[in-house]
Amino acid sequence: QIEKKLATTKKEIYKNLSAWQRVQLSRHPNRPYTLDYIKALCGDSFLEMHGDRNVKDDKAMIGGLGKIGDQSYMFIGQQKGYNTKTRQYRNFGMANPEGYRKALRLMKSAEKFGIPVVTLIDTPGAYPGLEAEERGQGEAIARNILEMTRLKVPIIAIIIGEGASGGALGIGVGDSVLMLENSWYSVISPENCSSILWRSWEHKEKAADA
């Protein structure tokens, strides 16, 4: 009886959430991340692949081959950390240009062998640092968008948490684009939108509603 009441109350609360509350839910530390979904789908069959064959391996962008049943898929996605150490290691899910170039390399490999691509999007945005811009962050994202429109294998893009800005678009072009509940997909995060329009983070709730 209590469990039933708890489930009903939970449903009622989650039904009337504001846009900003949904943004906060998408960032909840207990929410599953890309590797959690891949492990749940593929078990031990997932083989991670590393590097863009140019600069280095970006830990914020992960990718590799996995099997669901008898069908192989190329999984690509942003990975956040579970604690302070792993968040720094994963750069808080913000990929550098080499991350997007790694993603493109894996997509091209999948196309070569006729393997469908699944992208899992969860990022506060592409990394905005000086060194990322120097290595061509904008070009890397634009190249991915162009190449994904031309890819000859099916692409399923799934927003599993945050889908912010060009960081999400860099792996977000697909034949089918899906979103999980309490996730969001936008040209800009509410905080950044607020800081541009009102020069302060105070209006982030208003920006989220928009």
LUMKE-964811 format. One line per 4 residues: their letters; for each residue x, y, z of N, C-alpha, C. Coordinates in steps of 0.1 Angstrom, whole numbers. Each point is the difference from the previous one (the first is absolute). Last residue first. Example, Ala and Ser with C-alpha at 12.3 -4.5 7.8 and 13.67 -1.06 7.14 Angstrom:
BEGIN
SA> 128/-22/71/9/11/0/-8/11/8; 3/-57/-1/-9/12/0/9/12/0
***
This chain:
BEGIN
ADAA> 123/293/-219/0/4/-14/4/-12/-9; 2/-4/47/-14/0/-4/-1/3/-15; 42/3/21/-4/-14/-2/-14/-1/-5; 17/43/12/6/-5/-13/-4/-15/-3
KEKH> -13/19/41/-7/7/-11/5/-5/-14; 23/-14/39/-13/-6/-1/-9/5/-11; 43/20/9/1/-13/-7/-14/-8/0; 17/46/17/-12/-2/-8/0/-14/-7
EWSR> 37/17/27/-12/1/9/-13/-4/-8; 48/5/-14/-5/-13/0/-14/0/8; 23/42/-30/-1/-6/14/-6/-14/-1; 1/34/-36/13/2/6/1/-6/15
WLIS> -37/-2/-35/-1/8/12/13/3/8; -2/-25/-42/-12/9/-1/0/10/11; 34/-34/-1/1/8/-12/-11/11/-1; 1/-32/36/12/9/1/2/9/-12
SCNE> -35/-33/1/-3/11/10/12/10/0; 5/-39/-26/-10/9/-6/-3/12/9; 28/-34/16/7/8/-10/-10/10/-7; -18/-30/32/9/9/7/7/9/-11
PSIV> -29/-35/-16/-7/11/7/9/10/6; 19/-27/-42/-5/-4/14/-7/12/6; 0/-8/-54/8/5/11/-5/-4/13; -19/-15/-40/11/6/-7/10/6/11
SYWS> -31/-44/11/-1/14/-3/12/6/-6; -27/-44/25/8/1/-12/-2/15/-5; -9/-37/47/-3/12/-8/10/2/-12; -26/-37/40/12/4/-7/-3/12/-8
NELM> -32/-28/25/8/9/9/14/2/-6; -20/-41/-22/-7/9/8/9/8/9; 20/-16/-47/-6/-6/12/-8/10/8; 9/0/-54/3/6/13/-6/-8/11
LVSD> 16/-5/-57/-9/-3/11/5/7/12; 4/-3/-57/5/7/11/-10/-1/12; 15/-24/-51/-10/1/11/6/6/12; 24/0/-39/-12/-4/-7/-12/0/10
GVGI> 43/32/11/-4/-14/-1/-13/-2/-9; 40/35/27/-7/-1/-12/-4/-14/-3; 27/18/38/-14/0/1/-9/-1/-12; 49/7/16/-3/-15/-2/-15/-2/0
GLAG> 17/45/2/11/-7/-7/-1/-15/-1; -31/30/23/-3/-2/-14/12/-7/-7; 3/11/46/-10/-11/-2/-2/-2/-15; 28/35/13/5/-12/6/-8/-12/-2
GSAG> -14/44/-12/7/-7/-10/7/-13/5; -39/17/32/8/7/-10/7/-9/-11; -20/-26/42/2/15/-1/9/4/-12; -29/-39/26/4/1/-14/2/14/-3
EGII> -3/-37/46/1/14/-6/3/-1/-15; -17/-43/15/1/10/11/0/14/-6; -3/-38/-28/-2/-7/12/1/9/13; -10/-2/-57/4/10/11/-3/-7/13
IAII> 11/-23/-50/-9/0/12/6/10/10; 1/-17/-56/6/9/10/-10/1/12; 13/-34/-44/-10/3/10/6/9/10; 10/-16/-54/4/6/12/-11/2/9
PVKL> 14/-32/-47/-9/6/9/6/6/12; 29/-3/-45/-6/-10/9/-10/8/9; 28/22/-33/-9/-10/-7/-6/-11/9; 17/56/5/3/-14/4/-10/-10/-6
RTME> 0/50/-2/4/-8/-12/2/-15/3; -10/34/33/-11/1/-10/2/-9/-12; 34/4/33/-11/-8/5/-13/1/-9; 39/27/-9/2/-14/-2/-11/-9/4
LINR> -2/47/10/0/-3/-15/1/-15/-3; 4/14/45/-14/2/-4/-1/-3/-15; 43/-1/18/-8/-11/5/-14/1/-5; 29/36/-8/4/-12/-8/-9/-12/3
AIAE> -4/39/27/-6/2/-13/3/-12/-9; 21/0/42/-14/-2/1/-7/1/-13; 46/10/0/-2/-15/3/-15/-3/2; 14/45/-6/1/-7/-12/-3/-15/2
GQGR> 1/29/37/-12/3/-9/1/-8/-12; 37/-3/30/-12/-6/6/-12/2/-10; 53/6/-3/-11/-1/-10/-13/-6/5; 44/11/22/0/-13/-8/-12/-2/-9
EEAE> 5/38/29/12/0/-9/0/-12/-8; -34/4/32/-2/9/-12/12/0/-9; 4/-24/40/-10/-7/-9/-3/9/-12; 28/18/33/7/-11/-8/-9/-8/-9
LGPY> -18/34/30/8/6/-10/7/-11/-9; -46/-14/26/13/5/3/8/5/-12; -47/-21/8/2/14/-5/14/6/2; -27/-51/-7/9/7/8/4/14/-5
AGPT> -48/-21/-10/13/-3/-4/10/8/8; -47/-12/23/5/8/-12/14/-5/-4; -27/-20/35/-4/14/2/5/9/-12; -14/-54/-4/11/10/2/-5/14/3
DILT> -15/-51/-17/-1/5/13/11/9/3; -21/-37/-40/3/14/3/-2/4/14; 9/-45/-34/-7/3/12/6/14/5; -5/-32/-49/7/11/8/-8/3/12
VVPI> 7/-41/-39/-9/5/11/8/10/7; 2/-27/-52/6/8/11/-11/4/10; 8/-45/-37/-7/12/4/6/7/12; 26/-29/-39/-4/-1/14/-8/13/4
GFKE> 27/-15/-41/-14/-1/-1/-7/-2/14; 48/8/-14/-4/-14/3/-15/-2/1; 20/43/-9/8/-9/-9/-5/-14/2; -18/34/28/-6/1/-14/8/-10/-9
ASKM> 16/5/44/-13/-7/0/-6/0/-14; 39/24/6/3/-14/1/-13/-8/0; -4/46/2/5/-4/-14/3/-15/0; -12/20/41/-12/-1/-9/4/-4/-14
LRLA> 34/7/32/-7/-12/3/-13/-2/-9; 26/39/-4/8/-11/-4/-7/-13/2; -19/40/17/-1/-1/-15/7/-12/-5; 4/9/46/-13/-4/-3/-2/-2/-15
KRYG> 40/19/14/0/-14/3/-14/-6/-3; 5/45/-4/7/-6/-11/1/-15/2; -19/27/34/-9/0/-12/7/-7/-12; 26/6/38/-11/-9/4/-10/-1/-12
EPNA> 37/30/-2/4/-14/-3/-11/-10/4; -7/47/9/-1/-4/-14/4/-14/-3; -17/6/49/9/8/-8/-1/-4/-15; -39/-7/42/10/-5/-10/9/11/-6
MGFN> -28/-8/47/1/10/-10/12/-4/-9; -17/-22/42/-8/-3/-12/1/10/-12; 26/2/42/-14/3/2/-9/-3/-12; 47/-13/3/-2/14/-3/-15/4/0
RYQR> 23/-42/13/-9/0/-11/-3/14/-5; 28/-6/37/5/-10/-10/-8/1/-13; -16/23/38/11/7/-6/7/-8/-11; -35/-20/24/-5/11/-7/11/8/-7
TKTN> 11/-36/29/-4/-4/-13/-6/11/-9; 13/10/45/12/-5/-8/-4/-4/-14; -35/14/31/9/11/-4/12/-5/-9; -41/-32/-2/5/7/11/10/11/-5
YGKQ> -23/-27/-31/-8/-3/11/4/7/13; 4/15/-56/6/-8/11/-10/-2/12; -10/5/-56/3/8/12/6/-9/11; -4/-4/-57/0/-6/13/4/10/11
QGIF> -21/-4/-55/7/8/10/-1/-7/14; -3/-28/-48/-7/9/9/9/8/9; -10/-44/-40/9/12/3/-8/9/9; 0/-54/-24/-5/10/11/10/11/1
MYSQ> -14/-39/-38/11/9/4/-6/10/10; -16/-53/-11/-3/15/-1/13/7/4; -21/-54/-15/11/9/5/-4/15/-2; -31/-48/7/3/12/-9/11/9/7
DGIK> -22/-41/17/10/-4/-10/4/12/-9; -17/10/49/-4/-12/-7/11/-4/-10; 12/41/11/-13/-2/6/-6/-12/-7; 54/21/5/-11/-8/-6/-12/0/9
GLGG> 45/36/-11/-7/-9/9/-11/-8/-7; 47/37/-6/-9/-10/-6/-7/-8/11; 19/53/5/4/-14/-3/-11/-9/-5; 15/52/27/-6/-7/-11/5/-14/-2
IMAK> -2/53/31/4/-15/-1/-7/-6/-12; 16/51/22/-7/-7/-11/4/-15/-1; 20/28/32/-14/4/1/-9/-6/-10; 49/-6/2/-7/-8/10/-15/4/2
DDKV> 36/3/-42/-8/8/8/-8/-8/9; 49/-8/-26/-13/-6/3/-8/9/10; 36/21/-37/0/-9/12/-14/-7/1; 19/22/-42/5/7/12/1/-9/11
NRDG> -10/-20/-42/6/13/-4/6/7/12; -29/-41/-3/12/-3/-9/6/14/-5; -35/-8/34/-4/5/-12/10/-1/-11; -12/-30/48/8/9/-8/-6/5/-13
HMEL> -16/-48/25/6/13/5/7/8/-11; -41/-41/14/10/4/-9/5/14/3; -28/-45/26/2/15/-2/12/2/-9; -37/-40/6/14/1/-2/3/15/-3
FSDG> -42/-35/21/4/13/-5/16/1/0; -29/-37/15/4/-1/-14/6/14/-5; -20/-15/45/15/0/-2/4/0/-14; -48/19/9/8/-8/10/15/0/-2
CLAK> -38/25/-23/10/-9/-7/6/-10/9; -33/34/14/-5/-5/-13/9/-11/-5; 10/22/41/-13/-6/1/-5/-7/-13; 40/25/1/2/-12/7/-13/-8/2
IYDL> -1/43/-20/7/-10/-9/2/-13/7; -18/35/25/-10/-4/-10/7/-11/-9; 28/21/31/-10/-8/7/-11/-6/-10; 33/31/-15/6/-14/2/-10/-9/7
TYPR> -13/46/-6/2/-7/-13/4/-15/2; -22/20/43/8/7/-10/1/-10/-12; -39/7/43/10/-8/-7/7/8/-11; -18/22/46/-5/-3/-14/10/-9/-7
NPHR> 7/22/43/-4/-14/0/-6/-5/-13; 13/46/9/12/-8/0/-3/-15/0; -30/40/-24/1/-7/13/12/-10/0; -18/31/-35/14/1/5/2/-8/13
SLQV> -43/5/-22/9/-5/-11/15/-1/5; -33/20/28/-1/-14/0/9/-7/-11; -3/47/2/7/-5/12/0/-15/0; -26/21/-33/14/2/-3/9/-6/12
RQWA> -46/2/6/3/-11/-9/15/1/-4; -18/34/26/1/-12/8/4/-12/-9; -9/41/-21/13/0/7/2/-12/9; -41/6/-23/10/-3/-9/14/0/7
SLNK> -41/-14/31/3/12/-9/12/-4/-9; -37/-36/21/14/6/1/1/12/-9; -37/-34/11/-1/14/1/13/7/2; -6/-48/-3/-9/5/-10/0/15/-1
YIEK> 24/-25/34/7/1/-12/-8/5/-12; -21/-7/43/11/10/1/7/2/-13; -33/-34/3/-6/14/1/10/11/0; 15/-46/2/-6/3/-14/-6/15/0
KTTA> 14/-17/42/12/2/-9/-5/4/-14; -32/-14/30/5/13/4/11/4/-9; -17/-43/-6/-9/10/-4/4/14/3; 26/-36/16/1/0/-14/-9/11/-6
LKKE> -3/-9/46/13/7/-3/2/1/-15; -37/-24/16/-2/14/3/13/8/-4; 2/-46/-2/-9/5/-10/-2/15/1; 25/-22/33/7/0/-12/-8/6/-12
IQ> -21/-8/42/9/11/1/8/2/-13; -28/-38/3/-8/12/0/9/13/0
***
